[in-house]
């Protein structure tokens, strides 16, 4: 489990700008988290099911998504993306 603070620190340390969330099941647009300065945003992208807006989200939401992955393969991919050492 990672805290919002740990993810925010990893984003800053690595200079991450985006983190893919999931592709739209209708058009394939890759929704994503976007990181600018010390803020996080969710890019819904397409307008297939929603407004397609980029909205600010809190770091708790980012951590909830990170921690929601229960499968070992996804957990490993997330740890690798954020360069967390413990595998």
Buried (B, 14 or more C-beta within 10 A) or exposed (E): EBEBEBBBEBBEEEEBEEBEBEEBEEEEBEBBBBBEEEEBBBBBBBEEEEEBEBEEBEBEBBBEBBBEBEEEEEBEEBBEBBEBEEE
